[in-house]
Amino acid sequence: IIAPVYTFGCSVTLRQSSLLDQVTMRTVTAILRAILPVAAVAKSDDPKVYVERFGDKYLTVFNDSDRKKDVVVTITTKPPAKAKELLSGAGLTVTDGKLKLTLGAEDVAVIELD
């Protein structure tokens, strides 16, 4: 049996072949399904820039490339009134649920949503 599970825009394929694999697959599938709603809260317009949510109001945005990137992060749930990049202290403008950021090569931004 092949069970595709999607998270963070990537496909994870789990194959079960034994009872232990079946239990492991059920556990992993339950965990991935539990985090999917959280993972789907924000997304990047660039496939090499990853967005991850922590708690109710924090995002990390990571540029996994060797080049500087201008990226748009779309908040797919109720957009915040404002946001702040915590490492630099810079305020960010939220327009129509979108944040615009510039990240250096292999750089990360930590964003607080208000």
C-alpha positions as CSV (number, residue, x, y, z in Angstrom):
1,I,0.0,0.0,0.0
2,I,1.3,3.4,-0.9
3,A,-0.1,6.4,1.1
4,P,0.9,9.9,-0.2
5,V,0.9,12.6,2.4
6,Y,1.5,16.3,1.6
7,T,3.1,18.8,3.9
8,F,5.0,22.0,3.2
9,G,4.3,21.5,-0.5
10,C,6.3,18.3,-0.7
11,S,5.0,14.8,-1.3
12,V,6.0,12.2,1.2
13,T,5.3,8.6,0.2
14,L,5.1,5.9,2.9
15,R,5.2,2.2,2.0
16,Q,4.0,-0.4,4.5
17,S,5.3,-3.9,4.4
18,S,5.0,-5.2,7.9
19,L,2.8,-4.7,11.0
20,L,5.5,-2.5,12.5
21,D,5.6,-0.4,9.3
22,Q,1.8,-0.2,9.4
23,V,1.9,1.2,13.0
24,T,4.7,3.6,12.1
25,M,2.8,4.7,9.0
26,R,-0.3,5.4,11.0
27,T,1.6,7.4,13.5
28,V,3.5,9.4,11.0
29,T,0.4,10.1,9.0
30,A,-1.5,11.2,12.1
31,I,1.4,13.6,13.0
32,L,1.5,15.0,9.4
33,R,-2.2,15.5,9.3
34,A,-2.1,17.3,12.7
35,I,0.5,19.8,11.4
36,L,-0.9,20.3,7.9
37,P,-3.3,23.1,9.0
38,V,-0.4,24.9,10.6
39,A,1.9,24.4,7.7
40,A,-0.8,25.8,5.3
41,V,-1.0,29.1,7.1
42,A,1.7,30.9,5.0
43,K,3.6,30.1,1.8
44,S,6.4,31.6,-0.2
45,D,6.2,32.5,-3.9
46,D,9.7,31.0,-4.4
47,P,10.3,27.2,-4.2
48,K,13.7,27.8,-2.6
49,V,12.3,29.9,0.2
50,Y,10.6,27.9,3.0
51,V,8.1,29.2,5.5
52,E,7.5,27.5,8.8
53,R,5.1,28.6,11.6
54,F,5.7,28.4,15.3
55,G,2.8,28.9,17.7
56,D,0.1,31.3,16.9
57,K,2.2,34.3,15.8
58,Y,5.7,33.5,14.6
59,L,7.0,32.5,11.2
60,T,10.5,31.7,10.0
61,V,11.4,32.3,6.4
62,F,14.5,30.6,5.1
63,N,16.2,31.3,1.8
64,D,17.8,27.9,0.8
65,S,19.7,29.3,-2.2
66,D,23.1,30.8,-2.8
67,R,21.5,34.0,-4.1
68,K,19.8,37.0,-2.6
69,K,16.0,36.7,-3.0
70,D,13.1,39.1,-3.0
71,V,10.2,37.0,-1.8
72,V,6.5,37.4,-1.1
73,V,5.0,35.5,1.8
74,T,1.3,35.0,1.5
75,I,-0.7,34.6,4.7
76,T,-3.4,32.1,3.8
77,T,-5.5,32.5,6.9
78,K,-6.8,35.8,8.5
79,P,-3.9,38.2,7.7
80,P,-2.4,40.1,10.6
81,A,-2.7,43.9,11.0
82,K,1.1,44.2,11.2
83,A,4.3,42.2,11.4
84,K,7.8,42.7,12.7
85,E,11.1,41.0,11.7
86,L,12.6,40.1,15.1
87,L,16.3,39.7,14.2
88,S,16.5,43.2,12.7
89,G,13.6,44.8,14.5
90,A,12.2,46.1,11.2
91,G,8.5,46.6,10.9
92,L,6.9,44.9,7.9
93,T,3.9,46.0,5.9
94,V,1.1,43.5,5.4
95,T,-0.8,44.3,2.2
96,D,-3.7,42.0,1.1
97,G,-2.3,39.3,3.3
98,K,1.2,39.5,1.7
99,L,4.6,40.3,3.2
100,K,7.5,41.4,1.0
101,L,11.0,40.4,2.2
102,T,14.5,40.5,0.9
103,L,16.7,37.6,2.1
104,G,20.4,37.1,1.6
105,A,21.8,33.8,0.5
106,E,21.0,31.1,3.1
107,D,19.5,33.8,5.3
108,V,16.6,33.5,7.7
109,A,13.9,35.9,8.9
110,V,12.0,35.5,12.1
111,I,8.6,37.2,11.9
112,E,6.2,38.1,14.6
113,L,2.6,38.5,13.4
114,D,0.3,40.9,15.3
